Amino acid sequence: MESTKRFMVQELDGSCASAPLATYCFVTGFVDVITYSAIYVWCAFQTGNSLQLALALARLFNDPRNFLFTITDRQALCSALSFLGAFVGRLGDKLGCKTRLWMSLGTFIQTLFTLAAALAI
């Protein structure tokens, strides 16, 4: 048990993370292509959602008589608010941000979120 704990709290070599990180980047782009094509929301690109919401607010203030907050604007707001749940990532500071334990736990948490989203669809 002690050897497993010692193994999990060791820091990982950054050069070994290049392939998984490149894969994560590809998957992030792939998810954005699908979701933006389908519902015009950037699920993994929160800067796009922020821009979309800023344009929606500008549209609302430009014409106060036309108080229209479209479904796309509401979906972007929902995505941006959901992104605030990223505070879970701060847990990595407590566990050590480069340890095997945090990398494994972080991947597992992301898998659970993806599973929850798939079930919600």
FENFEN-V158037 format. One record per pair of residues at least 4 apart in sequence whose ideal C-beta (glycine too) atoms are under 7 Angstrom apart, sorted by the first residue. I is the first residue (numbers start at 1). J is the second residue. D is the distance in whole Angstrom. If there is no record, write none. Layout:
i: {I,I}
j: {J,J}
d: {D,D}
//
This chain:
i: {1,2,3,4,5,6,7,8,8,8,9,9,9,10,10,11,11,11,12,12,12,12,12,17,18,19,20,21,22,23,24,25,26,27,28,28,29,30,31,31,31,32,32,32,32,32,33,34,35,35,35,36,36,36,39,40,41,41,41,41,41,42,42,42,43,46,46,46,47,48,49,49,49,49,50,50,51,52,52,52,53,53,53,53,53,54,55,56,56,56,57,58,60,60,69,69,71,72,73,74,75,76,77,78,79,88,91,92,92,92,93,95,95,95,96,97,99,100,101,102,103,104,105,106,107,108,109,110,111,112,113,114,115,116,117}
j: {5,6,7,8,9,10,100,99,100,101,96,99,101,99,100,96,98,99,16,17,98,100,103,21,22,23,24,25,26,27,28,29,30,31,32,44,33,34,35,43,44,36,42,43,44,45,37,38,39,41,43,40,41,42,75,72,49,72,75,76,79,46,48,49,79,50,80,83,51,52,53,76,79,80,54,80,55,56,73,76,57,73,76,77,80,58,59,60,69,73,61,62,67,69,73,74,75,76,77,78,79,80,81,82,83,109,95,97,102,106,97,99,101,102,102,102,103,104,105,106,107,108,109,110,111,112,113,114,115,116,117,118,119,120,121}
d: {7,6,6,6,6,7,7,7,5,4,6,5,6,7,6,7,4,6,6,6,5,6,6,5,6,6,6,6,7,6,6,7,6,6,6,4,6,7,6,6,5,6,6,6,5,5,6,6,6,6,4,6,7,6,6,5,7,7,5,5,5,7,3,5,6,6,6,5,6,6,6,4,5,5,6,6,6,7,7,4,6,7,5,6,6,6,6,7,6,4,6,6,6,7,5,6,6,6,6,6,6,6,6,6,7,6,6,5,5,7,6,6,6,4,6,6,7,6,6,6,6,6,6,6,6,7,7,6,6,6,6,6,6,6,7}
//
